[in-house]
Amino acid sequence: MICVSRVYLGVHWPSEVLAGWAAGAAWARGCWIIAQFLNLGAKDKP
């Protein structure tokens, strides 16, 4: 895992790695929600 190596090598603090992971998870969740919203109209069409 890259996040473990970043902390091990002293390049980042654990809090920075966790914040980056949380930001990435929030971004992915937001993209998923938007994709679900856009697909709602497609399901109604034949």
CHARMM internal coordinates of N, CA and C (Angstrom, degrees):
IC EDIT
DIST 1 N 1 CA 1.4448
DIST 1 CA 1 C 1.5295
ANGL 1 N 1 CA 1 C 109.13
DIST 1 C 2 N 1.2919
ANGL 1 CA 1 C 2 N 114.61
DIHE 1 N 1 CA 1 C 2 N 131.85
DIST 2 N 2 CA 1.4567
ANGL 1 C 2 N 2 CA 120.16
DIHE 1 CA 1 C 2 N 2 CA -178.16
DIST 2 CA 2 C 1.5208
ANGL 2 N 2 CA 2 C 111.20
DIHE 1 C 2 N 2 CA 2 C -65.88
DIST 2 C 3 N 1.3315
ANGL 2 CA 2 C 3 N 116.87
DIHE 2 N 2 CA 2 C 3 N -37.82
DIST 3 N 3 CA 1.4707
ANGL 2 C 3 N 3 CA 119.13
DIHE 2 CA 2 C 3 N 3 CA -177.29
DIST 3 CA 3 C 1.5247
ANGL 3 N 3 CA 3 C 111.40
DIHE 2 C 3 N 3 CA 3 C -62.14
DIST 3 C 4 N 1.3126
ANGL 3 CA 3 C 4 N 117.54
DIHE 3 N 3 CA 3 C 4 N -36.19
DIST 4 N 4 CA 1.4646
ANGL 3 C 4 N 4 CA 120.43
DIHE 3 CA 3 C 4 N 4 CA 179.44
DIST 4 CA 4 C 1.5255
ANGL 4 N 4 CA 4 C 110.09
DIHE 3 C 4 N 4 CA 4 C -68.25
DIST 4 C 5 N 1.3280
ANGL 4 CA 4 C 5 N 116.92
DIHE 4 N 4 CA 4 C 5 N -41.50
DIST 5 N 5 CA 1.4623
ANGL 4 C 5 N 5 CA 119.61
DIHE 4 CA 4 C 5 N 5 CA -179.63
DIST 5 CA 5 C 1.5239
ANGL 5 N 5 CA 5 C 111.68
DIHE 4 C 5 N 5 CA 5 C -66.68
DIST 5 C 6 N 1.3288
ANGL 5 CA 5 C 6 N 118.16
DIHE 5 N 5 CA 5 C 6 N -33.94
DIST 6 N 6 CA 1.4697
ANGL 5 C 6 N 6 CA 120.87
DIHE 5 CA 5 C 6 N 6 CA 179.00
DIST 6 CA 6 C 1.5260
ANGL 6 N 6 CA 6 C 110.55
DIHE 5 C 6 N 6 CA 6 C -63.79
DIST 6 C 7 N 1.3164
ANGL 6 CA 6 C 7 N 116.41
DIHE 6 N 6 CA 6 C 7 N -41.12
DIST 7 N 7 CA 1.4669
ANGL 6 C 7 N 7 CA 120.26
DIHE 6 CA 6 C 7 N 7 CA 178.56
DIST 7 CA 7 C 1.5267
ANGL 7 N 7 CA 7 C 109.89
DIHE 6 C 7 N 7 CA 7 C -72.16
DIST 7 C 8 N 1.3258
ANGL 7 CA 7 C 8 N 116.87
DIHE 7 N 7 CA 7 C 8 N -42.62
DIST 8 N 8 CA 1.4645
ANGL 7 C 8 N 8 CA 121.38
DIHE 7 CA 7 C 8 N 8 CA -178.70
DIST 8 CA 8 C 1.5258
ANGL 8 N 8 CA 8 C 111.51
DIHE 7 C 8 N 8 CA 8 C -60.39
DIST 8 C 9 N 1.3286
ANGL 8 CA 8 C 9 N 116.54
DIHE 8 N 8 CA 8 C 9 N -41.62
DIST 9 N 9 CA 1.4608
ANGL 8 C 9 N 9 CA 120.75
DIHE 8 CA 8 C 9 N 9 CA -179.21
DIST 9 CA 9 C 1.5253
ANGL 9 N 9 CA 9 C 112.91
DIHE 8 C 9 N 9 CA 9 C -78.76
DIST 9 C 10 N 1.3198
ANGL 9 CA 9 C 10 N 117.09
DIHE 9 N 9 CA 9 C 10 N -6.40
DIST 10 N 10 CA 1.4534
ANGL 9 C 10 N 10 CA 120.85
DIHE 9 CA 9 C 10 N 10 CA 178.62
DIST 10 CA 10 C 1.5155
ANGL 10 N 10 CA 10 C 113.92
DIHE 9 C 10 N 10 CA 10 C 78.10
DIST 10 C 11 N 1.3290
ANGL 10 CA 10 C 11 N 116.69
DIHE 10 N 10 CA 10 C 11 N 17.01
DIST 11 N 11 CA 1.4599
ANGL 10 C 11 N 11 CA 120.82
DIHE 10 CA 10 C 11 N 11 CA -179.72
DIST 11 CA 11 C 1.5242
ANGL 11 N 11 CA 11 C 110.54
DIHE 10 C 11 N 11 CA 11 C -77.36
DIST 11 C 12 N 1.3294
ANGL 11 CA 11 C 12 N 117.08
DIHE 11 N 11 CA 11 C 12 N -34.49
DIST 12 N 12 CA 1.4616
ANGL 11 C 12 N 12 CA 122.05
DIHE 11 CA 11 C 12 N 12 CA -179.77
DIST 12 CA 12 C 1.5241
ANGL 12 N 12 CA 12 C 109.89
DIHE 11 C 12 N 12 CA 12 C -134.94
DIST 12 C 13 N 1.3203
ANGL 12 CA 12 C 13 N 115.08
DIHE 12 N 12 CA 12 C 13 N 154.53
DIST 13 N 13 CA 1.4558
ANGL 12 C 13 N 13 CA 121.56
DIHE 12 CA 12 C 13 N 13 CA 172.03
DIST 13 CA 13 C 1.5257
ANGL 13 N 13 CA 13 C 108.43
DIHE 12 C 13 N 13 CA 13 C -80.78
DIST 13 C 14 N 1.3341
ANGL 13 CA 13 C 14 N 118.11
DIHE 13 N 13 CA 13 C 14 N 153.41
DIST 14 N 14 CA 1.4672
ANGL 13 C 14 N 14 CA 119.78
DIHE 13 CA 13 C 14 N 14 CA 178.11
DIST 14 CA 14 C 1.5261
ANGL 14 N 14 CA 14 C 112.72
DIHE 13 C 14 N 14 CA 14 C -57.17
DIST 14 C 15 N 1.3226
ANGL 14 CA 14 C 15 N 116.92
DIHE 14 N 14 CA 14 C 15 N -34.89
DIST 15 N 15 CA 1.4685
ANGL 14 C 15 N 15 CA 119.49
DIHE 14 CA 14 C 15 N 15 CA 179.40
DIST 15 CA 15 C 1.5239
ANGL 15 N 15 CA 15 C 111.25
DIHE 14 C 15 N 15 CA 15 C -64.72
DIST 15 C 16 N 1.3242
ANGL 15 CA 15 C 16 N 117.71
DIHE 15 N 15 CA 15 C 16 N -34.60
DIST 16 N 16 CA 1.4655
ANGL 15 C 16 N 16 CA 120.75
DIHE 15 CA 15 C 16 N 16 CA 177.81
DIST 16 CA 16 C 1.5208
ANGL 16 N 16 CA 16 C 111.06
DIHE 15 C 16 N 16 CA 16 C -67.97
DIST 16 C 17 N 1.3208
ANGL 16 CA 16 C 17 N 115.92
DIHE 16 N 16 CA 16 C 17 N -39.90
DIST 17 N 17 CA 1.4613
ANGL 16 C 17 N 17 CA 120.14
DIHE 16 CA 16 C 17 N 17 CA 178.74
DIST 17 CA 17 C 1.5281
ANGL 17 N 17 CA 17 C 110.11
DIHE 16 C 17 N 17 CA 17 C -65.43
DIST 17 C 18 N 1.3234
ANGL 17 CA 17 C 18 N 116.92
DIHE 17 N 17 CA 17 C 18 N -43.91
DIST 18 N 18 CA 1.4672
ANGL 17 C 18 N 18 CA 120.32
DIHE 17 CA 17 C 18 N 18 CA 178.85
DIST 18 CA 18 C 1.5243
ANGL 18 N 18 CA 18 C 111.52
DIHE 17 C 18 N 18 CA 18 C -65.23
DIST 18 C 19 N 1.3200
ANGL 18 CA 18 C 19 N 117.11
DIHE 18 N 18 CA 18 C 19 N -39.14
DIST 19 N 19 CA 1.4639
ANGL 18 C 19 N 19 CA 120.49
DIHE 18 CA 18 C 19 N 19 CA 178.03
DIST 19 CA 19 C 1.5272
ANGL 19 N 19 CA 19 C 110.53
DIHE 18 C 19 N 19 CA 19 C -65.04
DIST 19 C 20 N 1.3070
ANGL 19 CA 19 C 20 N 117.61
DIHE 19 N 19 CA 19 C 20 N -40.61
DIST 20 N 20 CA 1.4618
ANGL 19 C 20 N 20 CA 121.07
DIHE 19 CA 19 C 20 N 20 CA 177.11
DIST 20 CA 20 C 1.5153
ANGL 20 N 20 CA 20 C 111.82
DIHE 19 C 20 N 20 CA 20 C -64.74
DIST 20 C 21 N 1.3246
ANGL 20 CA 20 C 21 N 116.22
DIHE 20 N 20 CA 20 C 21 N -40.78
DIST 21 N 21 CA 1.4616
ANGL 20 C 21 N 21 CA 120.13
DIHE 20 CA 20 C 21 N 21 CA 177.77
DIST 21 CA 21 C 1.5196
ANGL 21 N 21 CA 21 C 110.44
DIHE 20 C 21 N 21 CA 21 C -64.05
DIST 21 C 22 N 1.3223
ANGL 21 CA 21 C 22 N 116.90
DIHE 21 N 21 CA 21 C 22 N -43.70
DIST 22 N 22 CA 1.4659
ANGL 21 C 22 N 22 CA 121.19
DIHE 21 CA 21 C 22 N 22 CA -179.75
DIST 22 CA 22 C 1.5258
ANGL 22 N 22 CA 22 C 111.00
DIHE 21 C 22 N 22 CA 22 C -64.85
DIST 22 C 23 N 1.3196
ANGL 22 CA 22 C 23 N 117.21
DIHE 22 N 22 CA 22 C 23 N -40.62
DIST 23 N 23 CA 1.4672
ANGL 22 C 23 N 23 CA 120.48
DIHE 22 CA 22 C 23 N 23 CA 178.19
DIST 23 CA 23 C 1.5253
ANGL 23 N 23 CA 23 C 110.48
DIHE 22 C 23 N 23 CA 23 C -64.61
DIST 23 C 24 N 1.3178
ANGL 23 CA 23 C 24 N 117.05
DIHE 23 N 23 CA 23 C 24 N -41.16
DIST 24 N 24 CA 1.4609
ANGL 23 C 24 N 24 CA 120.66
DIHE 23 CA 23 C 24 N 24 CA 177.51
DIST 24 CA 24 C 1.5170
ANGL 24 N 24 CA 24 C 112.40
DIHE 23 C 24 N 24 CA 24 C -64.95
DIST 24 C 25 N 1.3216
ANGL 24 CA 24 C 25 N 116.79
DIHE 24 N 24 CA 24 C 25 N -40.20
DIST 25 N 25 CA 1.4647
ANGL 24 C 25 N 25 CA 120.71
DIHE 24 CA 24 C 25 N 25 CA 178.14
DIST 25 CA 25 C 1.5226
ANGL 25 N 25 CA 25 C 110.95
DIHE 24 C 25 N 25 CA 25 C -66.41
DIST 25 C 26 N 1.3298
ANGL 25 CA 25 C 26 N 117.13
DIHE 25 N 25 CA 25 C 26 N -39.85
DIST 26 N 26 CA 1.4669
ANGL 25 C 26 N 26 CA 120.62
DIHE 25 CA 25 C 26 N 26 CA 178.60
DIST 26 CA 26 C 1.5226
ANGL 26 N 26 CA 26 C 110.61
DIHE 25 C 26 N 26 CA 26 C -66.03
DIST 26 C 27 N 1.3231
ANGL 26 CA 26 C 27 N 117.25
DIHE 26 N 26 CA 26 C 27 N -40.57
DIST 27 N 27 CA 1.4653
ANGL 26 C 27 N 27 CA 121.39
DIHE 26 CA 26 C 27 N 27 CA 178.32
DIST 27 CA 27 C 1.5321
ANGL 27 N 27 CA 27 C 110.32
DIHE 26 C 27 N 27 CA 27 C -63.72
DIST 27 C 28 N 1.3250
ANGL 27 CA 27 C 28 N 117.34
DIHE 27 N 27 CA 27 C 28 N -45.01
DIST 28 N 28 CA 1.4599
ANGL 27 C 28 N 28 CA 120.99
DIHE 27 CA 27 C 28 N 28 CA 179.32
DIST 28 CA 28 C 1.5245
ANGL 28 N 28 CA 28 C 110.92
DIHE 27 C 28 N 28 CA 28 C -63.14
DIST 28 C 29 N 1.3119
ANGL 28 CA 28 C 29 N 116.85
DIHE 28 N 28 CA 28 C 29 N -41.04
DIST 29 N 29 CA 1.4746
ANGL 28 C 29 N 29 CA 121.00
DIHE 28 CA 28 C 29 N 29 CA 178.13
DIST 29 CA 29 C 1.5265
ANGL 29 N 29 CA 29 C 110.72
DIHE 28 C 29 N 29 CA 29 C -63.59
DIST 29 C 30 N 1.3152
ANGL 29 CA 29 C 30 N 116.75
DIHE 29 N 29 CA 29 C 30 N -42.77
DIST 30 N 30 CA 1.4632
ANGL 29 C 30 N 30 CA 120.61
DIHE 29 CA 29 C 30 N 30 CA 177.78
DIST 30 CA 30 C 1.5183
ANGL 30 N 30 CA 30 C 112.00
DIHE 29 C 30 N 30 CA 30 C -62.15
DIST 30 C 31 N 1.3227
ANGL 30 CA 30 C 31 N 116.79
DIHE 30 N 30 CA 30 C 31 N -42.51
DIST 31 N 31 CA 1.4719
ANGL 30 C 31 N 31 CA 120.62
DIHE 30 CA 30 C 31 N 31 CA 177.43
DIST 31 CA 31 C 1.5192
ANGL 31 N 31 CA 31 C 110.68
DIHE 30 C 31 N 31 CA 31 C -63.58
DIST 31 C 32 N 1.3207
ANGL 31 CA 31 C 32 N 117.27
DIHE 31 N 31 CA 31 C 32 N -39.75
DIST 32 N 32 CA 1.4587
ANGL 31 C 32 N 32 CA 120.77
DIHE 31 CA 31 C 32 N 32 CA 179.38
DIST 32 CA 32 C 1.5231
ANGL 32 N 32 CA 32 C 110.52
DIHE 31 C 32 N 32 CA 32 C -64.60
DIST 32 C 33 N 1.3320
ANGL 32 CA 32 C 33 N 117.37
DIHE 32 N 32 CA 32 C 33 N -42.54
DIST 33 N 33 CA 1.4680
ANGL 32 C 33 N 33 CA 121.22
DIHE 32 CA 32 C 33 N 33 CA 179.33
DIST 33 CA 33 C 1.5230
ANGL 33 N 33 CA 33 C 110.26
DIHE 32 C 33 N 33 CA 33 C -62.68
DIST 33 C 34 N 1.3190
ANGL 33 CA 33 C 34 N 117.38
DIHE 33 N 33 CA 33 C 34 N -43.86
DIST 34 N 34 CA 1.4696
ANGL 33 C 34 N 34 CA 120.58
DIHE 33 CA 33 C 34 N 34 CA 178.96
DIST 34 CA 34 C 1.5196
ANGL 34 N 34 CA 34 C 110.37
DIHE 33 C 34 N 34 CA 34 C -63.98
DIST 34 C 35 N 1.3300
ANGL 34 CA 34 C 35 N 117.83
DIHE 34 N 34 CA 34 C 35 N -41.66
DIST 35 N 35 CA 1.4626
ANGL 34 C 35 N 35 CA 120.87
DIHE 34 CA 34 C 35 N 35 CA 178.71
DIST 35 CA 35 C 1.5228
ANGL 35 N 35 CA 35 C 110.97
DIHE 34 C 35 N 35 CA 35 C -62.44
DIST 35 C 36 N 1.3262
ANGL 35 CA 35 C 36 N 117.31
DIHE 35 N 35 CA 35 C 36 N -40.70
DIST 36 N 36 CA 1.4615
ANGL 35 C 36 N 36 CA 120.34
DIHE 35 CA 35 C 36 N 36 CA 177.94
DIST 36 CA 36 C 1.5238
ANGL 36 N 36 CA 36 C 110.87
DIHE 35 C 36 N 36 CA 36 C -64.81
DIST 36 C 37 N 1.3213
ANGL 36 CA 36 C 37 N 117.30
DIHE 36 N 36 CA 36 C 37 N -39.50
DIST 37 N 37 CA 1.4608
ANGL 36 C 37 N 37 CA 121.79
DIHE 36 CA 36 C 37 N 37 CA 178.79
DIST 37 CA 37 C 1.5252
ANGL 37 N 37 CA 37 C 110.41
DIHE 36 C 37 N 37 CA 37 C -64.26
DIST 37 C 38 N 1.3180
ANGL 37 CA 37 C 38 N 117.62
DIHE 37 N 37 CA 37 C 38 N -42.55
DIST 38 N 38 CA 1.4617
ANGL 37 C 38 N 38 CA 121.38
DIHE 37 CA 37 C 38 N 38 CA -179.11
DIST 38 CA 38 C 1.5228
ANGL 38 N 38 CA 38 C 111.82
DIHE 37 C 38 N 38 CA 38 C -70.06
DIST 38 C 39 N 1.3210
ANGL 38 CA 38 C 39 N 117.86
DIHE 38 N 38 CA 38 C 39 N -29.78
DIST 39 N 39 CA 1.4610
ANGL 38 C 39 N 39 CA 121.32
DIHE 38 CA 38 C 39 N 39 CA -179.74
DIST 39 CA 39 C 1.5202
ANGL 39 N 39 CA 39 C 112.85
DIHE 38 C 39 N 39 CA 39 C -79.19
DIST 39 C 40 N 1.3161
ANGL 39 CA 39 C 40 N 119.13
DIHE 39 N 39 CA 39 C 40 N -14.36
DIST 40 N 40 CA 1.4633
ANGL 39 C 40 N 40 CA 120.93
DIHE 39 CA 39 C 40 N 40 CA 179.77
DIST 40 CA 40 C 1.5219
ANGL 40 N 40 CA 40 C 111.17
DIHE 39 C 40 N 40 CA 40 C -62.12
DIST 40 C 41 N 1.3107
ANGL 40 CA 40 C 41 N 117.53
DIHE 40 N 40 CA 40 C 41 N -42.34
DIST 41 N 41 CA 1.4561
ANGL 40 C 41 N 41 CA 120.68
DIHE 40 CA 40 C 41 N 41 CA 179.24
DIST 41 CA 41 C 1.5180
ANGL 41 N 41 CA 41 C 111.98
DIHE 40 C 41 N 41 CA 41 C -68.45
DIST 41 C 42 N 1.3080
ANGL 41 CA 41 C 42 N 118.37
DIHE 41 N 41 CA 41 C 42 N -30.80
DIST 42 N 42 CA 1.4613
ANGL 41 C 42 N 42 CA 121.70
DIHE 41 CA 41 C 42 N 42 CA -178.54
DIST 42 CA 42 C 1.5276
ANGL 42 N 42 CA 42 C 111.11
DIHE 41 C 42 N 42 CA 42 C -71.02
DIST 42 C 43 N 1.3127
ANGL 42 CA 42 C 43 N 118.67
DIHE 42 N 42 CA 42 C 43 N -29.02
DIST 43 N 43 CA 1.4608
ANGL 42 C 43 N 43 CA 121.36
DIHE 42 CA 42 C 43 N 43 CA -178.63
DIST 43 CA 43 C 1.5271
ANGL 43 N 43 CA 43 C 111.52
DIHE 42 C 43 N 43 CA 43 C -73.38
DIST 43 C 44 N 1.3259
ANGL 43 CA 43 C 44 N 117.28
DIHE 43 N 43 CA 43 C 44 N -26.41
DIST 44 N 44 CA 1.4592
ANGL 43 C 44 N 44 CA 120.54
DIHE 43 CA 43 C 44 N 44 CA -178.75
DIST 44 CA 44 C 1.5238
ANGL 44 N 44 CA 44 C 112.55
DIHE 43 C 44 N 44 CA 44 C -77.28
DIST 44 C 45 N 1.3149
ANGL 44 CA 44 C 45 N 117.49
DIHE 44 N 44 CA 44 C 45 N -20.72
DIST 45 N 45 CA 1.4634
ANGL 44 C 45 N 45 CA 121.41
DIHE 44 CA 44 C 45 N 45 CA -177.52
DIST 45 CA 45 C 1.5251
ANGL 45 N 45 CA 45 C 110.01
DIHE 44 C 45 N 45 CA 45 C -86.33
DIST 45 C 46 N 1.3367
ANGL 45 CA 45 C 46 N 116.89
DIHE 45 N 45 CA 45 C 46 N 142.48
DIST 46 N 46 CA 1.4788
ANGL 45 C 46 N 46 CA 119.47
DIHE 45 CA 45 C 46 N 46 CA 179.46
DIST 46 CA 46 C 1.5063
ANGL 46 N 46 CA 46 C 112.83
DIHE 45 C 46 N 46 CA 46 C -72.92
END
COOR INIT
IC SEED 1 N 1 CA 1 C
IC BUILD
